[in-house]
Amino acid sequence: MLYEGNGLPPNVPFSQPKNLFRYGEITIWSTQLLTGTSVIANSSFRLFSVPLSSSGQGFSQALTIGETSQKEAGRVPSGLAFDIYGVSALIGKGSAQDDTGAGFTLNGAIDTQALVQELLSLQQNAVLSWDFTQSIVDIAPLHLVGAGGGAFGSVATGNAVNSGHMNNGAANIFLYRRHPVSLPGGTTFSILLRFGSRAANVGANASFVKIALFGFYKNVIEIG
């Protein structure tokens, strides 16, 4: 095949582009610990505000990868941009009143009437909201978000011992697929966990709420 002019096929640029973009799906997450016996009615808690290896959001010990993936406190790293299309929320129990004791874990079984009622109180009295510094935008009541749909699981009693587990449902994540929430690089943001006046006090052991944001990122790769 012959080409006239400069000898190159049509539409071939004379130089490489200055910027390339890398895309990929990703999840970022953050956890709020509600310490045992604390009063949470009419309270607000800010997630995604504490990075790895720092303490906060109810934790007195440093947060690890199991609690958060944030590299910068309340910020999208420069050079990255995120489009969020899904929000997920997990409610669970800790193994003690707070995280100061040895062997503290976030795996307390929700297997009694009192604990199920506490889970439902958290679920039915909380709302998630975006906080973009200049504005607050409500997302939805917590029972619609993430593993929503009501308490889900099973509890059995044998030889006077309870066994089983309940969590906050098995439904789909709350979706923004049609209109994603865009977080440009350097954006300051957080998710507020807000409770109404009828939220019961946290039980003897700590509870936790872990929020995960599902989306895709765009990373600028500079060339020359």
PyMOL commands that set and color helices and strands:
alter all, ss='L'
color gray80, all
select helices_A, chain A and resi 113-125+142-144
alter helices_A, ss='H'
color red, helices_A
select strands_A, chain A and resi 19-34+44-47+80-93+126-131+136-141+152-158+161-167+174-175+181-183+190-195+207-222
alter strands_A, ss='S'
color yellow, strands_A
deselect
rebuild
show_as cartoon
